[in-house]
Structure formats: structure tokens, C-alpha cells
């Protein structure tokens, strides 16, 4: 019995030692790649942790969970509940990100566009069509960056466009990031 106890203790020691070695290697890799704030890695800030003026300056977020349906007359329908007002200063750029879940009936489609300052941005857009026989749910994602916006206040929201009244999006999330490149 004593021999079995020593074997179990030795095996436990090996497991603990290997875990410690693995954690040590992981920690060393994090420091060498600059993953810790202020370290000089390949993030382009030369170890200054953002003090060179570049990076994300401000962020906004909006979420709307209930479904928003399209209509069969092919009109853009804005999701006003996702409206975000943001501001741009000199030298700043902006990045928009939208994610949602689309529900599309058989043989139909849904399209999603950004609406910036009341104008639908036709490119880029994201769309999903269903060629099957049942209603399908699919994730949708849309991104857009702009470095040419004028200084001042701007508004962004989302518009959907579809060909059937029961097509739509739900669980919508909109992000705005203002940054200096």
C-alpha cells in the first residue's frame, strides 16, 4: 500500500510541475509579445501604452433585441432604436460594426445597410437570401471604416431592406469606435 501512495504522490508532483512549467512558458510568451499594457510588443506603440496619440479614443454601443421586420414593397426601414450620435475631432477616423440575427422566409432575402447622417450607405452592405423551404436564421455582420468624415457631430443607424413582411433582424448590436490611425 505504501508503494501505491508514493506512486500517487509522485504522479501528483509531476502534474503540478508540468502545470507550473506551462504557466511559466505562457507568462514569458505574453511579456515577449507585448501582451501586457506598456510592454514593447508588435502593437506599434513602442512600449508607450497609447501615449503616442494613436488608438481608440471613444466608443459607443447600442442594442435592440426585438425583431424589426422588412416590408414587401422594398423600402429601406431604419432601426431608430439603434441610433448613435457621435463626434469626430480633427485627425480622427471612425469604425462602425453591426451584428444581428436575420430571419428569412423560404425563397426570400434581407439586406442591411448603414445610415450615416440620414443617408443610406449602399456599399458596403450585407445580405442573406434563403433558397430553402423553411424559415432560416443566420447571423449578419457589417463593418465600415471612414477617415473622411468632417469634424463635428454625426448620427449612425441601420436600415433593413427585404421582400417579405416576415423577414427581419433581431438581437441587433451597433458599435462605433473613433480612433486615430
Secondary structure, 3 states (H helix, E strand, C coil): CHHHHHHHHHHHHHHHHHHHHHHHHHHHHHHHCCCCCCCCCCCCCCCCCCCCCCEEEEEEEEEECCCEECCCCCCCEECHHHCEEEEECCCCEEEEEEEEEEEECCCCEEEEEEEECCEEEEEEEEEEECCCCCCEEEEEEEEEEECCCCCEEEEEEEEEEECCCCCEEEEEEEEEEEEEC
